[in-house]
Amino acid sequence: VITCLCPVGATKDMGKMLGGDEEKDPDAAKKEEERQEALRQEEEERKAKYAKMEAEREVMRQGIRDKYGIKKKEEREAEAQAAMEANSEGSLTRPKKAIPPGCGDEQEEEDESILDTVIKYLPGPLQDIFKK
């Protein structure tokens, strides 16, 4: 018994499934445009939903900050910056760092003794150059 594999009674849909010519939809461009617009609208709605949720969260966070006296990181940084500016107002340079006591005392004598110590370890001709 031999069976035939050719589509004798095939319909138009069968031809499409087998890779035949597809019919051109005259409204395809319009449908694609509507689909793109629907996607844009869904995206906008999603963004609005999450923005609303974040605003509600921020209100809750602010309530907690107020209740426990916590400041936002930006507020702390702004206050620190304002304090630095207030301290250096009228000055053209940055504020000087505090020098610990005893660090600047008798610096010249120490430099000379260190220089003499280094010169002792140099070869003879270099010692003569540095002593002049």
MIRO-812063 format. One record per atom (N, C-alpha, C, O): x, y, z. Coordinates in steps of 0.05 Angstrom, whole numbers, padded with zeros to 5 digits, always signed. Example, Ala and Ser with C-alpha at 12.3 -4.5 7.8 and 13.67 -1.06 7.14 Angstrom:
% MIRO-812063
+00264-00114+00156;+00246-00090+00156;+00264-00066+00156;+00285-00066+00169;+00257-00045+00142;+00273-00021+00143;+00258+00001+00157;+00268+00023+00161;
% end
This chain:
% MIRO-812063
+00017-00023+00000;+00000+00000+00000;+00018+00024+00000;+00035+00027+00017;+00014+00042-00019;+00029+00066-00022;+00011+00089-00015;-00011+00091-00025;+00021+00107+00003;+00005+00131+00010;+00017+00155-00003;+00042+00157-00006;+00001+00173-00010;+00010+00198-00023;+00015+00219-00002;-00002+00223+00016;+00038+00233-00003;+00044+00254+00015;+00038+00282+00005;+00044+00302+00018;+00026+00283-00018;+00020+00310-00030;-00007+00319-00020;-00026+00304-00017;-00008+00346-00014;-00033+00357-00003;-00053+00361-00026;-00054+00381-00039;-00070+00342-00029;-00090+00343-00051;-00112+00362-00043;-00120+00378-00060;-00123+00360-00020;-00146+00376-00012;-00138+00399+00007;-00153+00405+00025;-00114+00411+00003;-00104+00431+00021;-00120+00457+00018;-00128+00465-00003;-00123+00470+00041;-00137+00496+00041;-00117+00519+00041;-00092+00514+00039;-00126+00543+00042;-00107+00566+00041;-00090+00566+00067;-00066+00573+00065;-00102+00559+00089;-00086+00559+00114;-00064+00538+00113;-00043+00542+00124;-00070+00516+00101;-00050+00495+00098;-00026+00505+00081;-00003+00499+00087;-00033+00520+00061;-00012+00531+00044;+00006+00550+00059;+00030+00551+00055;-00005+00566+00078;+00010+00584+00094;+00029+00569+00113;+00052+00576+00116;+00018+00548+00125;+00034+00532+00143;+00057+00518+00129;+00078+00514+00141;+00053+00511+00104;+00074+00498+00090;+00094+00517+00077;+00112+00509+00063;+00090+00543+00081;+00110+00563+00072;+00101+00575+00046;+00118+00586+00031;+00076+00575+00040;+00067+00587+00015;+00064+00617+00017;+00073+00628+00037;+00053+00629-00003;+00049+00658-00002;+00029+00666+00019;+00008+00654+00022;+00037+00687+00034;+00019+00697+00055;+00004+00720+00043;+00013+00735+00025;-00020+00723+00053;-00036+00746+00043;-00027+00771+00057;-00020+00771+00081;-00026+00793+00043;-00017+00818+00054;-00041+00831+00068;-00062+00835+00055;-00038+00838+00093;-00059+00851+00108;-00058+00881+00102;-00038+00894+00108;-00080+00892+00091;-00079+00920+00084;-00078+00939+00109;-00069+00961+00107;-00087+00929+00131;-00087+00945+00156;-00063+00939+00174;-00063+00946+00197;-00043+00925+00164;-00020+00917+00181;-00006+00940+00193;+00001+00940+00216;-00001+00961+00177;+00013+00984+00187;-00003+00998+00209;+00008+01006+00230;-00029+01000+00205;-00046+01013+00225;-00047+00997+00250;-00046+01008+00272;-00049+00970+00248;-00049+00953+00272;-00023+00955+00287;-00022+00956+00312;+00000+00955+00273;+00026+00958+00285;+00028+00984+00300;+00039+00985+00322;+00018+01006+00288;+00019+01032+00301;+00002+01032+00326;+00011+01043+00347;-00021+01019+00325;-00038+01018+00349;-00025+01001+00371;-00026+01008+00395;-00011+00980+00363;+00003+00963+00382;+00025+00978+00396;+00029+00977+00420;+00041+00994+00380;+00062+01010+00391;+00052+01031+00411;+00063+01036+00432;+00029+01043+00403;+00017+01064+00421;+00007+01051+00447;+00010+01063+00468;-00004+01027+00445;-00013+01013+00469;+00011+01007+00487;+00009+01009+00512;+00033+00998+00475;+00057+00993+00491;+00068+01018+00505;+00076+01017+00528;+00068+01040+00490;+00077+01066+00502;+00059+01073+00526;+00068+01082+00547;+00033+01070+00522;+00014+01078+00542;+00017+01060+00567;+00017+01070+00590;+00021+01034+00563;+00026+01016+00586;+00051+01023+00601;+00052+01022+00625;+00072+01031+00586;+00097+01038+00598;+00094+01064+00615;+00104+01066+00637;+00079+01083+00605;+00074+01108+00620;+00058+01102+00645;+00064+01113+00666;+00038+01084+00643;+00022+01077+00666;+00039+01063+00687;+00036+01068+00711;+00057+01046+00678;+00075+01031+00696;+00093+01051+00711;+00097+01049+00735;+00105+01070+00696;+00122+01090+00709;+00107+01107+00729;+00117+01113+00750;+00082+01115+00722;+00066+01131+00740;+00060+01115+00766;+00061+01126+00788;+00054+01089+00763;+00048+01072+00785;+00072+01071+00804;+00068+01073+00828;+00095+01066+00793;+00119+01064+00810;+00127+01090+00822;+00138+01091+00845;+00123+01112+00808;+00129+01139+00819;+00110+01144+00843;+00119+01155+00864;+00085+01136+00841;+00066+01140+00863;+00074+01123+00887;+00073+01132+00909;+00082+01098+00881;+00091+01080+00903;+00115+01092+00917;+00117+01091+00942;+00134+01102+00902;+00159+01113+00914;+00152+01138+00930;+00164+01143+00951;+00134+01155+00921;+00125+01178+00936;+00113+01170+00963;+00119+01183+00983;+00096+01149+00962;+00085+01139+00987;+00107+01129+01006;+00105+01134+01030;+00126+01115+00995;+00148+01105+01012;+00164+01128+01024;+00171+01127+01048;+00169+01149+01008;+00184+01172+01018;+00169+01186+01041;+00181+01195+01060;+00142+01188+01038;+00126+01200+01060;+00130+01183+01085;+00133+01194+01107;+00129+01157+01082;+00132+01139+01105;+00160+01143+01117;+00163+01144+01142;+00181+01144+01100;+00208+01148+01110;+00211+01174+01125;+00224+01175+01146;+00199+01195+01114;+00201+01221+01127;+00187+01221+01154;+00197+01233+01173;+00165+01207+01156;+00151+01204+01182;+00169+01190+01202;+00170+01199+01225;+00184+01170+01194;+00202+01156+01212;+00225+01174+01219;+00233+01175+01243;+00236+01189+01200;+00258+01208+01206;+00249+01229+01226;+00263+01235+01245;+00224+01240+01222;+00214+01260+01241;+00210+01248+01269;+00217+01261+01289;+00200+01224+01270;+00194+01211+01296;+00220+01206+01312;+00220+01211+01336;+00241+01198+01299;+00266+01191+01313;+00288+01212+01311;+00310+01208+01321;+00282+01234+01297;+00301+01256+01295;+00325+01250+01278;+00347+01259+01283;+00321+01234+01257;+00342+01226+01238;+00342+01246+01215;+00321+01254+01205;+00366+01253+01206;+00368+01271+01183;+00376+01255+01158;+00390+01235+01160;+00367+01265+01135;+00375+01252+01110;+00404+01257+01105;+00416+01276+01115;+00416+01239+01090;+00445+01241+01084;+00451+01268+01070;+00471+01281+01076;+00434+01276+01051;+00438+01301+01037;+00437+01325+01056;+00453+01344+01053;+00419+01324+01076;+00416+01346+01095;+00441+01348+01112;+00451+01370+01117;+00452+01325+01121;+00476+01325+01137;+00499+01337+01122;+00515+01353+01132;+00502+01328+01097;+00524+01338+01080;+00521+01368+01075;+00541+01383+01076;+00497+01378+01071;+00492+01406+01066;+00499+01422+01091;+00511+01444+01089;+00492+01412+01115;+00498+01426+01140;+00528+01427+01144;+00539+01447+01153;+00542+01405+01139;+00571+01404+01142;+00584+01424+01123;+00603+01438+01131;+00575+01425+01098;+00586+01444+01079;+00581+01473+01087;+00599+01489+01084;+00557+01478+01098;+00551+01505+01106;+00569+01513+01130;+00578+01536+01132;+00574+01494+01148;+00591+01500+01171;+00620+01506+01161;+00633+01524+01172;+00630+01491+01142;+00656+01496+01131;+00658+01523+01118;+00678+01538+01121;+00637+01531+01103;+00637+01557+01090;+00636+01579+01110;+00648+01600+01106;+00620+01575+01131;+00618+01596+01152;+00645+01600+01166;+00652+01623+01173;+00659+01579+01171;+00685+01581+01184;+00706+01595+01166;+00723+01610+01177;+00705+01591+01141;+00725+01602+01123;+00715+01627+01109;+00728+01636+01090;+00693+01639+01118;+00683+01663+01106;+00703+01686+01110;+00713+01691+01132;+00709+01700+01089;+00728+01722+01091;+00757+01713+01085;+00775+01730+01083;+00761+01688+01083;+00788+01677+01078;+00789+01668+01049;+00770+01657+01038;+00812+01673+01036;+00816+01665+01008;+00827+01637+01005;+00828+01626+00983;+00837+01626+01027;+00849+01599+01026;+00833+01580+01044;+00815+01588+01059;+00839+01555+01041;+00825+01535+01058;+00834+01538+01087;+00856+01549+01092;+00818+01528+01105;+00826+01531+01134;+00852+01516+01140;+00856+01494+01129;+00868+01527+01157;+00893+01514+01165;+00887+01492+01184;+00868+01493+01200;+00903+01471+01182;+00901+01449+01201;+00916+01455+01226;+00937+01469+01225;+00906+01446+01248;+00919+01451+01274;+00946+01436+01275;+00948+01413+01268;+00967+01450+01284;+00993+01438+01286;+00997+01430+01315;+00994+01446+01333;+01002+01404+01319;+01006+01395+01347;+01029+01409+01361;+01049+01416+01347;+01027+01414+01386;+01049+01428+01401;+01075+01412+01400;+01075+01387+01402;+01097+01426+01396;+01123+01413+01395;+01133+01405+01367;+01156+01397+01364;+01115+01407+01348;+01123+01399+01321;+01139+01420+01306;+01156+01413+01290;+01135+01445+01312;+01149+01466+01298;+01172+01478+01313;+01186+01496+01304;+01177+01468+01337;+01198+01480+01354;+01226+01470+01346;+01229+01446+01340;+01245+01488+01345;+01273+01483+01339;+01277+01466+01314;+01292+01447+01314;+01264+01474+01293;+01265+01459+01268;+01292+01463+01254;+01303+01444+01242;+01303+01487+01255;+01328+01493+01241;+01352+01477+01252;+01368+01467+01236;+01354+01475+01278;+01376+01460+01290;+01375+01431+01282;+01395+01419+01277;+01351+01420+01282;+01347+01392+01275;+01355+01387+01246;+01369+01367+01240;+01348+01406+01228;+01355+01403+01199;+01386+01402+01196;+01396+01386+01181;+01400+01420+01210;+01429+01421+01208;+01441+01395+01217;+01460+01385+01205;+01432+01385+01239;+01444+01360+01250;+01438+01337+01232;+01455+01319+01228;+01415+01336+01220;+01409+01314+01201;+01426+01317+01176;+01437+01297+01166;+01430+01341+01166;+01447+01346+01143;+01476+01337+01149;+01489+01325+01133;+01485+01345+01172;+01513+01337+01180;+01516+01307+01181;+01536+01296+01173;+01495+01293+01191;+01496+01264+01193;+01497+01252+01166;+01512+01233+01162;+01482+01262+01147;+01482+01251+01120;+01509+01256+01106;+01519+01239+01093;+01520+01280+01110;+01546+01287+01098;+01568+01268+01107;+01586+01262+01092;+01567+01259+01132;+01588+01241+01143;+01590+01216+01127;+01611+01204+01125;+01567+01206+01116;+01567+01181+01102;+01573+01183+01072;+01573+01163+01058;+01577+01207+01062;+01583+01211+01034;+01613+01208+01029;+01629+01212+01048;+01621+01201+01004;+01649+01200+00998;+01662+01228+01000;+01648+01248+00999;+01688+01228+01003;+01704+01253+01007;+01697+01276+00989;+01691+01298+00998;+01698+01273+00961;+01693+01296+00944;+01665+01306+00947;+01660+01331+00944;+01645+01289+00952;+01618+01299+00955;+01615+01314+00982;+01600+01333+00983;+01630+01306+01002;+01629+01320+01027;+01638+01349+01024;+01627+01368+01035;+01660+01353+01008;+01670+01379+01003;+01650+01397+00988;+01648+01421+00994;+01635+01385+00970;+01614+01400+00954;+01593+01410+00973;+01584+01433+00972;+01583+01393+00991;+01561+01400+01008;+01569+01419+01031;+01553+01433+01041;+01595+01418+01039;+01604+01435+01061;+01606+01464+01052;+01606+01482+01069;+01609+01468+01026;+01612+01496+01016;+01586+01509+01016;+01584+01533+01008;
% end
